[in-house]
Amino acid sequence: DGDTLCASGDTISFIGSLSQAPDEEYDTVIDAGGLSLLPGLIDANIHPPLGNYLERFKAYDWVDNYAGAGITGMVSAGSDRFTGAARDREGAKIQALAARRLWRELRPCGVKLHADAVVPVRDMTEEDFRELSQAGIRVLGELGAGPVKEVEEAAAYAGMARNAGMKSLLHTGGPADREGVCYSLEDIQKIRPDALCHVNGAPTPMGAADMKELVQSGRYQMDTASNGNMKSLLNIGRWAAESGNLDKLMLGTNAPSMAGYSPMGLWIQMAILSSYADIPPEEAVALATGNISRFYDLDHGILQPGYKADLIFGETGSLMPDLLSTLRFGRVPSIAGTVVDG
């Protein structure tokens, strides 16, 4: 509730009414003219290369393009989609640490790209996971999308990651290439990952009955893909809402993938879920902000004092009267302005 937000430095310091705002000398005052204020969006699933260039699509400044859509944060599921990506134990560790350091410094348009993931490869040990965790690597990238595929091996890796304080991610749906794997419901239950990736397929999802059981179990965090199956996305949204598990759902784009990269992919999914799955638009927004922030323990993505001042000024972008009704109508709103770190 309120019409005013204040930031001190890069952090939100107050939300409420203008009459109660702290009486300070502010460097900048913005009159948003009745626009909607949202947290900067977060993409829950990307595979960033070591730089602001997507080799597969010859796409320059791809992070800047995401920033233009109001995405101020991204979470890496592993930096491995480029020529020469490591497939051995030492190389994977070095690559993970290099990606983390590079993206913490690079920050195109101020975007926070959390490249804190290691791609699982063969012969990794408990000591490797402890070493990586102590160096700031917090995520074990998609099991099943790389060399580690066997159920028993994937389960062992998920367990080692858990013991080291890391979150483990699992590839779901059809295999990404001829050497890929398609896990069954029983396989997933044995592996026990923390999160399931692109559950609506990328683009081929797993069977509906098994996915419904996984969603309604509430055991796993899940991310979706903008290049996945839209019917499956609707089903997953409905099942999550019916079972009270919308807090387990996160939106992503899985970029770069065989379907390219999609700066507007989060908005498109929000509009589809709001208009066809009857998910309230403000809750659809949470799937691309607060849910991701809380699962990955980030300091942005929520409009609350103490969080980073990553803000979007949203405009209706259609004939509808405001941003929320625009999403409910199934349309993508317009980004009138973005603020990163105050």
MOTA-V710749 format. One record per residue. PSI is psi as a letter, one per 20 degrees, with the letter a starting at -180 (none if undefined). NEAR is the number of other ideal C-beta (glycine too) atoms within 12 Angstrom. D_LAST is the distance of its C-alpha to the last C-alpha in Angstrom with 2 decimals. Layout:
# MOTA-V710749
PSI,NEAR,D_LAST / PSI,NEAR,D_LAST
This chain:
# MOTA-V710749
q,9,20.24 / r,18,18.64 / j,20,17.12 / p,24,14.06 / p,35,10.71 / q,31,9.06 / q,33,6.22 / o,21,7.65 / c,15,6.31 / j,21,4.48 / q,23,6.55 / p,33,7.83 / i,23,10.54 / q,26,12.56 / p,26,13.89 / b,19,17.12 / q,13,18.92 / h,17,18.01 / h,11,21.09 / i,14,19.94 / q,20,16.38 / p,19,16.22 / n,10,17.70 / r,13,15.47 / o,9,14.78 / q,18,11.35 / h,11,10.50 / p,12,9.71 / p,14,11.36 / p,21,11.60 / o,12,14.92 / j,22,14.84 / k,13,18.61 / j,15,19.45 / r,25,17.71 / p,33,17.01 / p,36,13.63 / q,42,13.58 / q,42,11.78 / p,47,11.34 / q,49,14.97 / p,48,16.56 / p,51,19.88 / i,49,22.26 / o,53,24.81 / r,49,24.72 / m,45,26.98 / p,46,25.13 / a,35,27.39 / m,31,26.77 / r,23,24.80 / l,27,23.17 / p,24,26.63 / o,29,28.64 / g,21,32.17 / h,21,33.83 / j,20,32.70 / l,12,32.23 / o,22,28.66 / q,16,26.37 / l,20,22.55 / h,37,22.64 / h,39,19.14 / h,24,17.83 / h,30,20.01 / h,42,18.48 / h,32,14.94 / h,23,16.63 / j,37,17.66 / j,45,14.26 / o,49,14.85 / i,46,11.88 / q,46,14.22 / q,52,17.96 / p,48,20.64 / p,46,23.64 / j,55,27.13 / p,45,28.58 / n,42,28.43 / j,35,31.96 / m,35,32.32 / q,22,33.31 / p,12,36.58 / j,14,37.56 / q,29,35.43 / q,30,36.94 / j,19,39.58 / r,20,40.90 / g,25,39.83 / g,20,38.81 / g,23,37.20 / h,35,35.06 / g,30,33.81 / g,25,33.06 / g,36,31.34 / g,44,29.07 / h,29,28.03 / g,26,27.62 / g,42,25.40 / g,31,23.14 / g,20,22.83 / g,24,22.49 / h,32,19.66 / h,18,17.65 / h,16,17.94 / f,26,18.07 / m,22,14.87 / p,27,15.67 / j,29,12.87 / i,26,10.58 / p,40,12.47 / o,39,13.33 / o,41,17.10 / n,39,18.80 / m,41,22.17 / k,37,23.67 / q,46,26.92 / p,49,30.46 / p,43,33.00 / p,48,36.14 / r,32,39.26 / q,23,42.77 / j,19,43.90 / q,38,40.63 / r,20,41.35 / g,18,40.03 / h,16,39.40 / g,32,37.29 / g,34,35.02 / g,20,34.76 / g,23,34.04 / g,37,31.28 / g,29,29.71 / h,15,29.72 / j,22,27.98 / j,23,25.05 / o,39,26.61 / i,32,26.08 / p,48,27.58 / o,48,31.09 / a,50,30.84 / o,51,33.11 / p,49,36.57 / i,45,39.17 / i,40,37.33 / b,40,38.55 / h,30,41.59 / o,40,41.40 / h,29,43.03 / q,19,45.90 / g,26,45.22 / g,15,46.46 / g,25,44.47 / h,36,41.26 / h,28,41.87 / g,27,42.42 / g,43,39.15 / h,40,37.22 / g,23,38.96 / h,29,38.22 / g,39,34.51 / g,23,34.52 / h,19,36.36 / j,29,33.79 / k,21,30.89 / q,38,29.78 / p,39,29.43 / p,41,31.95 / q,50,31.67 / p,48,34.76 / p,46,35.66 / r,49,37.23 / a,42,39.38 / q,26,41.48 / q,23,41.46 / h,34,39.22 / a,17,42.20 / h,7,45.89 / j,14,45.37 / a,23,42.91 / q,30,43.59 / o,27,43.46 / q,37,43.17 / r,21,45.06 / g,25,44.07 / h,15,46.30 / g,29,44.74 / g,39,41.23 / h,21,42.56 / h,21,44.18 / h,40,41.18 / l,27,38.81 / r,42,35.42 / h,33,32.18 / q,43,30.95 / p,49,32.79 / q,49,31.36 / m,49,31.63 / i,49,33.97 / j,47,34.71 / q,36,36.02 / l,45,34.94 / i,25,36.90 / o,25,39.79 / r,36,39.15 / r,39,41.51 / q,22,44.08 / g,23,43.05 / g,15,45.05 / g,28,43.62 / h,39,40.03 / g,24,40.57 / g,23,41.85 / g,40,38.89 / g,39,36.34 / i,25,38.26 / h,23,38.90 / j,19,35.30 / h,21,35.77 / q,36,33.32 / q,37,29.73 / q,48,29.94 / q,50,27.96 / r,53,29.12 / p,49,29.23 / i,43,28.73 / j,33,31.87 / a,41,33.88 / p,30,36.55 / h,27,35.35 / g,19,38.26 / h,36,37.44 / g,43,33.77 / g,29,35.07 / g,34,37.54 / g,49,35.02 / g,41,32.69 / g,26,35.71 / g,33,37.03 / g,39,33.77 / g,26,33.51 / h,18,37.20 / j,21,37.08 / k,15,33.93 / k,28,32.13 / h,33,29.21 / i,22,26.94 / i,34,28.59 / p,45,27.64 / q,52,24.78 / p,52,24.36 / r,50,24.39 / i,45,25.79 / k,47,27.85 / q,42,27.12 / q,34,29.01 / a,33,32.12 / i,24,35.40 / j,23,33.74 / b,24,31.14 / q,41,27.41 / n,34,25.75 / h,32,22.15 / j,32,23.05 / h,43,24.92 / g,50,22.70 / g,40,22.79 / g,31,26.53 / g,48,27.18 / g,46,25.30 / g,39,27.41 / g,39,30.59 / h,41,30.16 / g,38,29.36 / h,28,32.25 / h,23,34.92 / j,35,34.29 / k,20,33.46 / p,34,30.32 / p,21,28.23 / h,36,25.33 / h,27,22.72 / h,28,24.35 / h,44,24.37 / h,41,20.57 / h,34,20.58 / i,49,22.70 / j,49,19.90 / e,40,17.11 / h,33,18.17 / g,36,21.58 / g,44,20.38 / g,34,17.72 / g,24,20.54 / g,32,23.22 / j,36,21.49 / l,19,19.82 / r,31,16.26 / k,25,13.19 / r,41,11.38 / j,44,13.09 / p,31,13.66 / n,35,12.33 / p,24,13.30 / p,19,12.40 / h,19,12.13 / q,33,10.52 / q,33,7.34 / m,36,4.77 / o,39,6.58 / q,39,8.09 / p,40,11.25 / o,26,13.09 / p,38,16.64 / r,26,19.81 / g,26,23.32 / j,27,24.55 / a,22,28.13 / i,10,30.72 / q,25,29.32 / h,16,27.74 / r,25,24.35 / g,37,22.29 / g,30,24.03 / h,24,27.45 / g,29,26.71 / g,41,26.18 / h,30,29.23 / i,24,31.19 / j,28,30.51 / q,27,28.36 / p,33,25.03 / r,39,22.49 / q,26,20.59 / o,32,16.92 / i,23,16.06 / q,24,12.51 / p,33,9.77 / p,31,6.00 / p,28,5.42 / k,25,3.79 / none,26,0.00
